[in-house]
Amino acid sequence: MSGVPFDDGNCFACGPDNPIGMRLHFDASPDGEGVVARVTLASDYQGWRGIAHGGIVMALLDEAMAHAAGFAGHRGLTASVSVRFRKPVPLEAPIDVRGRVTWQRRNVLGVEGRVLDNKGDLLARAEGSFVSRGRLDAANDRRNPSFAESVGDE
């Protein structure tokens, strides 16, 4: 295994090839400052009845922060995350998952993730740091914008 992260399409959160995954798809946010995915979580991701499991919410936040780093041109790995759960994240209802880079020092990126309900109310927020392991430029990496353009929008 190489020290450089590589997206092979099997990621639990965003991989289109993972049969049990969430298959999140992130796009640039309308404000251009990060990324956003709209998702409706199935009951498979339940903690308490009707509420997403906290680990799933953390996975959503981590993925949003990773995609924000990718949007900024970096392939990276999570170094640290601090999560604040504000309100329960509902199942079977649309939510927005957002991520953005808040700062960068050398190869470390400060990142933020947020989960919002369909009214825009904050449900959960995370702050973290990612270590950049290089530019996002591997020709056949799914997160590389030139790869996505070459295979078309999935």
N, C-alpha and C positions, 0 to 999 in steps of 0.2 A: 504494500500500500504506500503510495506516494504521500508526501507532506502537503501537497497542493489539493484543496478540495475540488471535486469535480462532480457536476450534476449529470447523472446518468439516467434521469427520468424516474427513479424509484424512490424518491423522497416521500416520507409518510405524509407530509403536509401539502406539498405541491406537485409531486411526481405524477404525471399522467399514466405511467406504467404500473403504479402500485395498486393492486386490486382492493386493498383495504384502506387506502389513503383518502385524505380529504380533497385532493385535487384542486387546491387553491390556485387561482390565476390572478396575478397582480398586474396592474397597468399603472402608468404614471398617473398621479393624482391630478385633478383638474387645476390645482394651483401650481403644479409643476415642481413642488418641493419634496416629493417623495412618491410613495406607491399606495395603491388602494386595491382591495379585493372585496367584492360583495359575495357573501356566502350565507347559505341557510344550513345550519347544522342538523343532521339527522339524529334520531333518538339513539343511534349507535354510540354517540359521544356523551351520553348522559352520566351525570353524577347523581344528584337528587332528582326526583321526578320533574321533568320539564326544564331542567337546568343543565347546562354543559358542565362536564367534569373540569375541575380547576387545572388539571394537567393538560387538557385539550386547549383551554384558554391560553395557558402559557405557551403551548405549541403555536397557536395562532400568532401571538405576540412575537415570539422568537422568529417565526417565518417572515412576518412583516418587516422586522428589523434586518433580517438577512437580505430580503429583496430590496430594501432601501439601500443597503450597502452595495448590492449589485447595480441598482439604478445609478449610484454614484461611481460605478466603474470598478468596484472591488469585489473579489471573491474573498470571503472571510469566514472566520469561525467565531462562535460566541465565546467571549472571555468571561463576562459577568452579566447578570440580569437581576434587576429588582422589580418585583411586580406588586402593584396595588390593585386589589379587587374592589370596585366601588359598588356594583350592583350585580345581581345574577345575570349571566349570559343565557338568553333563552334558546331553546331548541325549536326547530320547525318555524323560525321567524328570520327574516333577512337581517343581517348585521354587516357592518363595514369594518374591515380590518385595515388599519393604516400604519405606515412606517415612514420614518425619515431620518436622515443623518443630521445630527445637531452640532457636531464639531469633528475635527480631525487633527491629530498630532502624529506626524510621521506615519507609521503603519497602524495606528489605533484610531478607530472611528467611534464616536459617541452616537448612539442610536436611540430612537424612541419608537414605541409601538402603542397603538390604541385600538380598542374595540368599542364601537359605538352601535347603539340600536338604530332602528330605522327613523327615529325622530332626531338623531344626532346626539343623544345623551351618552355620556361617557360611562362605559360599563367596567372597563379594566384598562390599566395603563402600565407600561413597562419602560424602564430606562436601562440601558446596558452599554457594553462596549464590545466591539468586534475587532479582532486582529486581522488585518488585511494580509492575505497570503499571495498577493499579486494582483495584477490587472485582470479583468475579466476578458480574456482574449483567446482562450482555447477554441480552435476552429469548430470542434464538434460538441461543445458544451451547450446544453439547452439554454442556459442563462445568458449566453453571449448574443447580443442583439443581431449580429450578422448571421449567426446560425438560425435564429428565429425567422429572419427575413428569407433565408435560403430554403426553408421547408414550408414557409407559409404560416399563417396564424392557425394554431391548433384549436 
